[in-house]
Amino acid sequence: MDIDWRILIVLSPVLLAASWAVFNIGQAALKQFQTFFNKQA
């Protein structure tokens, strides 16, 4: 069974954008968790 590379080519910009968004949101969420736990102490 051979892989159809066209699917990967079409989905790669979508996956790139999703990973970029998760990376940016993850940084903001981590910072928010840190400030929340620092206020609790």
C-alpha distance matrix in Angstrom:
0.0 3.8 6.7 9.5 12.4 15.0 14.7 15.6 18.3 19.8 19.8 21.1 24.7 24.7 23.6 26.1 28.8 28.2 28.3 31.4 33.0 32.3 33.7 36.9 37.4 36.9 39.6 42.0 41.3 41.9 45.1 46.2 45.6 47.6 50.5 50.5 50.7 53.2 55.4 55.3 56.7
3.8 0.0 3.8 6.5 9.0 11.8 12.2 12.8 15.1 17.0 17.4 18.4 22.0 22.4 21.4 23.6 26.5 26.3 26.3 29.2 31.1 30.7 31.9 34.9 35.8 35.4 37.9 40.4 40.0 40.6 43.7 45.0 44.6 46.5 49.3 49.5 49.9 52.3 54.5 54.6 56.0
6.7 3.8 0.0 3.8 5.9 8.8 8.7 9.0 11.6 13.4 13.7 14.6 18.2 18.7 17.7 19.9 22.7 22.5 22.7 25.5 27.4 27.1 28.4 31.3 32.2 31.9 34.4 36.8 36.6 37.3 40.3 41.5 41.3 43.2 45.9 46.2 46.7 49.1 51.2 51.4 52.9
9.5 6.5 3.8 0.0 3.8 5.5 6.1 7.5 9.4 10.7 11.8 13.2 16.4 17.0 16.8 19.0 21.5 21.7 22.3 24.9 26.6 26.8 28.2 30.8 31.8 32.0 34.4 36.6 36.6 37.6 40.4 41.5 41.7 43.6 46.2 46.5 47.3 49.6 51.6 52.0 53.6
12.4 9.0 5.9 3.8 0.0 3.8 5.4 5.2 6.3 8.7 9.9 10.5 13.7 14.9 14.6 16.2 19.0 19.7 20.1 22.3 24.4 24.8 25.9 28.4 29.7 30.0 32.2 34.4 34.7 35.6 38.2 39.6 39.9 41.7 44.2 44.8 45.6 47.7 49.8 50.4 52.0
15.0 11.8 8.8 5.5 3.8 0.0 3.8 5.4 5.0 6.1 8.5 9.9 12.3 13.5 14.2 15.8 18.0 18.9 20.0 21.9 23.7 24.6 25.9 28.1 29.3 30.0 32.2 34.1 34.6 35.8 38.3 39.5 40.1 42.0 44.2 44.8 45.9 48.0 49.9 50.6 52.4
14.7 12.2 8.7 6.1 5.4 3.8 0.0 3.8 5.5 5.2 6.1 8.4 11.1 11.3 11.7 14.1 16.0 16.4 17.7 20.0 21.3 22.0 23.7 25.9 26.7 27.4 29.9 31.7 31.8 33.2 35.8 36.8 37.2 39.4 41.6 41.9 43.0 45.3 47.1 47.7 49.6
15.6 12.8 9.0 7.5 5.2 5.4 3.8 0.0 3.8 5.5 5.1 5.7 9.2 10.0 9.5 11.4 14.0 14.5 15.1 17.4 19.3 19.8 21.0 23.5 24.7 25.0 27.3 29.4 29.7 30.8 33.4 34.6 35.0 36.9 39.3 39.8 40.8 42.9 44.9 45.5 47.2
18.3 15.1 11.6 9.4 6.3 5.0 5.5 3.8 0.0 3.8 5.6 5.4 7.8 9.7 10.3 11.2 13.5 15.0 15.8 17.4 19.4 20.6 21.6 23.6 25.1 25.9 27.8 29.8 30.5 31.7 34.0 35.3 36.1 37.9 40.0 40.9 42.0 43.9 45.8 46.8 48.5
19.8 17.0 13.4 10.7 8.7 6.1 5.2 5.5 3.8 0.0 3.8 5.7 6.9 7.8 9.5 11.1 12.5 13.7 15.4 16.9 18.3 19.7 21.3 22.9 24.1 25.3 27.4 29.0 29.6 31.2 33.4 34.4 35.4 37.4 39.3 39.9 41.4 43.4 45.0 46.0 47.9
19.8 17.4 13.7 11.8 9.9 8.5 6.1 5.1 5.6 3.8 0.0 3.8 5.7 5.2 6.1 8.5 10.0 10.5 12.2 14.2 15.4 16.4 18.2 20.1 21.0 22.0 24.3 25.9 26.3 27.9 30.3 31.2 31.9 34.0 36.1 36.6 37.9 40.0 41.7 42.5 44.4
21.1 18.4 14.6 13.2 10.5 9.9 8.4 5.7 5.4 5.7 3.8 0.0 3.9 5.4 5.1 6.0 8.5 9.8 10.4 12.1 14.1 15.2 16.2 18.3 19.8 20.5 22.5 24.4 25.2 26.4 28.6 30.0 30.8 32.5 34.7 35.5 36.7 38.5 40.4 41.4 43.2
24.7 22.0 18.2 16.4 13.7 12.3 11.1 9.2 7.8 6.9 5.7 3.9 0.0 3.8 5.5 5.0 6.1 8.5 9.9 10.4 12.2 14.2 15.2 16.5 18.1 19.5 21.2 22.8 23.9 25.4 27.3 28.5 29.8 31.5 33.3 34.3 35.8 37.5 39.2 40.5 42.3
24.7 22.4 18.7 17.0 14.9 13.5 11.3 10.0 9.7 7.8 5.2 5.4 3.8 0.0 3.8 5.4 5.2 6.1 8.6 9.9 10.6 12.2 14.2 15.5 16.3 17.9 20.1 21.3 22.0 23.8 25.9 26.7 27.9 30.0 31.7 32.3 33.9 35.9 37.3 38.4 40.5
23.6 21.4 17.7 16.8 14.6 14.2 11.7 9.5 10.3 9.5 6.1 5.1 5.5 3.8 0.0 3.8 5.5 5.0 6.1 8.5 9.8 10.4 12.1 14.2 15.2 15.9 18.2 20.0 20.4 21.8 24.2 25.3 26.0 28.0 30.1 30.7 32.0 34.0 35.7 36.6 38.5
26.1 23.6 19.9 19.0 16.2 15.8 14.1 11.4 11.2 11.1 8.5 6.0 5.0 5.4 3.8 0.0 3.8 5.5 5.2 6.2 8.6 10.0 10.5 12.4 14.2 15.1 16.7 18.7 19.7 20.9 22.9 24.4 25.4 27.0 29.0 30.1 31.4 33.0 34.9 36.1 37.8
28.8 26.5 22.7 21.5 19.0 18.0 16.0 14.0 13.5 12.5 10.0 8.5 6.1 5.2 5.5 3.8 0.0 3.8 5.5 5.1 6.2 8.6 9.8 10.7 12.1 13.9 15.5 16.8 18.0 19.7 21.4 22.5 24.0 25.8 27.4 28.4 30.1 31.7 33.2 34.6 36.6
28.2 26.3 22.5 21.7 19.7 18.9 16.4 14.5 15.0 13.7 10.5 9.8 8.5 6.1 5.0 5.5 3.8 0.0 3.8 5.4 5.1 6.1 8.5 10.0 10.4 11.8 14.2 15.4 15.9 17.7 19.9 20.7 21.7 23.9 25.7 26.2 27.8 29.8 31.3 32.3 34.4
28.3 26.3 22.7 22.3 20.1 20.0 17.7 15.1 15.8 15.4 12.2 10.4 9.9 8.6 6.1 5.2 5.5 3.8 0.0 3.8 5.4 5.1 6.0 8.6 9.8 10.1 12.2 14.3 14.9 16.0 18.3 19.7 20.4 22.1 24.3 25.1 26.3 28.1 30.0 31.1 32.8
31.4 29.2 25.5 24.9 22.3 21.9 20.0 17.4 17.4 16.9 14.2 12.1 10.4 9.9 8.5 6.2 5.1 5.4 3.8 0.0 3.8 5.5 5.1 6.3 8.6 9.7 10.8 12.7 14.1 15.3 16.9 18.5 19.9 21.3 23.1 24.4 25.9 27.3 29.1 30.6 32.2
33.0 31.1 27.4 26.6 24.4 23.7 21.3 19.3 19.4 18.3 15.4 14.1 12.2 10.6 9.8 8.6 6.2 5.1 5.4 3.8 0.0 3.8 5.4 5.2 6.0 8.2 9.9 10.8 11.9 13.9 15.5 16.4 18.0 19.9 21.3 22.2 24.1 25.7 27.1 28.5 30.6
32.3 30.7 27.1 26.8 24.8 24.6 22.0 19.8 20.6 19.7 16.4 15.2 14.2 12.2 10.4 10.0 8.6 6.1 5.1 5.5 3.8 0.0 3.8 5.5 5.1 5.6 8.4 9.9 10.0 11.6 14.0 14.9 15.7 17.7 19.7 20.3 21.7 23.7 25.3 26.4 28.3
33.7 31.9 28.4 28.2 25.9 25.9 23.7 21.0 21.6 21.3 18.2 16.2 15.2 14.2 12.1 10.5 9.8 8.5 6.0 5.1 5.4 3.8 0.0 3.8 5.6 5.1 6.3 8.9 9.9 10.5 12.5 14.3 15.2 16.5 18.6 19.9 21.1 22.5 24.5 25.9 27.4
36.9 34.9 31.3 30.8 28.4 28.1 25.9 23.5 23.6 22.9 20.1 18.3 16.5 15.5 14.2 12.4 10.7 10.0 8.6 6.3 5.2 5.5 3.8 0.0 3.8 5.4 5.3 6.5 8.7 10.0 11.0 12.6 14.4 15.7 17.0 18.6 20.3 21.4 23.1 24.8 26.6
37.4 35.8 32.2 31.8 29.7 29.3 26.7 24.7 25.1 24.1 21.0 19.8 18.1 16.3 15.2 14.2 12.1 10.4 9.8 8.6 6.0 5.1 5.6 3.8 0.0 3.8 5.4 5.1 6.0 8.5 9.9 10.4 12.1 14.2 15.4 16.3 18.2 19.8 21.1 22.6 24.7
36.9 35.4 31.9 32.0 30.0 30.0 27.4 25.0 25.9 25.3 22.0 20.5 19.5 17.9 15.9 15.1 13.9 11.8 10.1 9.7 8.2 5.6 5.1 5.4 3.8 0.0 3.8 5.5 5.0 6.0 8.5 9.7 10.4 12.1 14.2 15.1 16.3 18.1 19.9 21.0 22.8
39.6 37.9 34.4 34.4 32.2 32.2 29.9 27.3 27.8 27.4 24.3 22.5 21.2 20.1 18.2 16.7 15.5 14.2 12.2 10.8 9.9 8.4 6.3 5.3 5.4 3.8 0.0 3.8 5.5 5.2 6.2 8.6 10.0 10.6 12.5 14.3 15.5 16.5 18.6 20.2 21.6
42.0 40.4 36.8 36.6 34.4 34.1 31.7 29.4 29.8 29.0 25.9 24.4 22.8 21.3 20.0 18.7 16.8 15.4 14.3 12.7 10.8 9.9 8.9 6.5 5.1 5.5 3.8 0.0 3.8 5.5 5.1 6.2 8.7 9.9 10.7 12.3 14.4 15.4 16.7 18.6 20.5
41.3 40.0 36.6 36.6 34.7 34.6 31.8 29.7 30.5 29.6 26.3 25.2 23.9 22.0 20.4 19.7 18.0 15.9 14.9 14.1 11.9 10.0 9.9 8.7 6.0 5.0 5.5 3.8 0.0 3.8 5.4 5.0 6.2 8.6 9.9 10.4 12.3 14.1 15.4 16.6 18.8
41.9 40.6 37.3 37.6 35.6 35.8 33.2 30.8 31.7 31.2 27.9 26.4 25.4 23.8 21.8 20.9 19.7 17.7 16.0 15.3 13.9 11.6 10.5 10.0 8.5 6.0 5.2 5.5 3.8 0.0 3.8 5.4 5.1 6.2 8.7 9.8 10.6 12.2 14.3 15.5 16.9
45.1 43.7 40.3 40.4 38.2 38.3 35.8 33.4 34.0 33.4 30.3 28.6 27.3 25.9 24.2 22.9 21.4 19.9 18.3 16.9 15.5 14.0 12.5 11.0 9.9 8.5 6.2 5.1 5.4 3.8 0.0 3.8 5.5 5.1 6.3 8.6 10.0 10.5 12.4 14.4 15.8
46.2 45.0 41.5 41.5 39.6 39.5 36.8 34.6 35.3 34.4 31.2 30.0 28.5 26.7 25.3 24.4 22.5 20.7 19.7 18.5 16.4 14.9 14.3 12.6 10.4 9.7 8.6 6.2 5.0 5.4 3.8 0.0 3.8 5.4 5.2 6.1 8.7 9.9 10.7 12.6 14.7
45.6 44.6 41.3 41.7 39.9 40.1 37.2 35.0 36.1 35.4 31.9 30.8 29.8 27.9 26.0 25.4 24.0 21.7 20.4 19.9 18.0 15.7 15.2 14.4 12.1 10.4 10.0 8.7 6.2 5.1 5.5 3.8 0.0 3.8 5.5 5.0 6.1 8.5 9.9 10.7 12.7
47.6 46.5 43.2 43.6 41.7 42.0 39.4 36.9 37.9 37.4 34.0 32.5 31.5 30.0 28.0 27.0 25.8 23.9 22.1 21.3 19.9 17.7 16.5 15.7 14.2 12.1 10.6 9.9 8.6 6.2 5.1 5.4 3.8 0.0 3.8 5.4 5.3 6.0 8.6 10.0 11.0
50.5 49.3 45.9 46.2 44.2 44.2 41.6 39.3 40.0 39.3 36.1 34.7 33.3 31.7 30.1 29.0 27.4 25.7 24.3 23.1 21.3 19.7 18.6 17.0 15.4 14.2 12.5 10.7 9.9 8.7 6.3 5.2 5.5 3.8 0.0 3.8 5.5 5.0 6.2 8.7 10.2
50.5 49.5 46.2 46.5 44.8 44.8 41.9 39.8 40.9 39.9 36.6 35.5 34.3 32.3 30.7 30.1 28.4 26.2 25.1 24.4 22.2 20.3 19.9 18.6 16.3 15.1 14.3 12.3 10.4 9.8 8.6 6.1 5.0 5.4 3.8 0.0 3.8 5.5 5.3 6.5 9.2
50.7 49.9 46.7 47.3 45.6 45.9 43.0 40.8 42.0 41.4 37.9 36.7 35.8 33.9 32.0 31.4 30.1 27.8 26.3 25.9 24.1 21.7 21.1 20.3 18.2 16.3 15.5 14.4 12.3 10.6 10.0 8.7 6.1 5.3 5.5 3.8 0.0 3.8 5.4 5.1 6.6
53.2 52.3 49.1 49.6 47.7 48.0 45.3 42.9 43.9 43.4 40.0 38.5 37.5 35.9 34.0 33.0 31.7 29.8 28.1 27.3 25.7 23.7 22.5 21.4 19.8 18.1 16.5 15.4 14.1 12.2 10.5 9.9 8.5 6.0 5.0 5.5 3.8 0.0 3.8 5.4 5.5
55.4 54.5 51.2 51.6 49.8 49.9 47.1 44.9 45.8 45.0 41.7 40.4 39.2 37.3 35.7 34.9 33.2 31.3 30.0 29.1 27.1 25.3 24.5 23.1 21.1 19.9 18.6 16.7 15.4 14.3 12.4 10.7 9.9 8.6 6.2 5.3 5.4 3.8 0.0 3.8 5.5
55.3 54.6 51.4 52.0 50.4 50.6 47.7 45.5 46.8 46.0 42.5 41.4 40.5 38.4 36.6 36.1 34.6 32.3 31.1 30.6 28.5 26.4 25.9 24.8 22.6 21.0 20.2 18.6 16.6 15.5 14.4 12.6 10.7 10.0 8.7 6.5 5.1 5.4 3.8 0.0 3.8
56.7 56.0 52.9 53.6 52.0 52.4 49.6 47.2 48.5 47.9 44.4 43.2 42.3 40.5 38.5 37.8 36.6 34.4 32.8 32.2 30.6 28.3 27.4 26.6 24.7 22.8 21.6 20.5 18.8 16.9 15.8 14.7 12.7 11.0 10.2 9.2 6.6 5.5 5.5 3.8 0.0
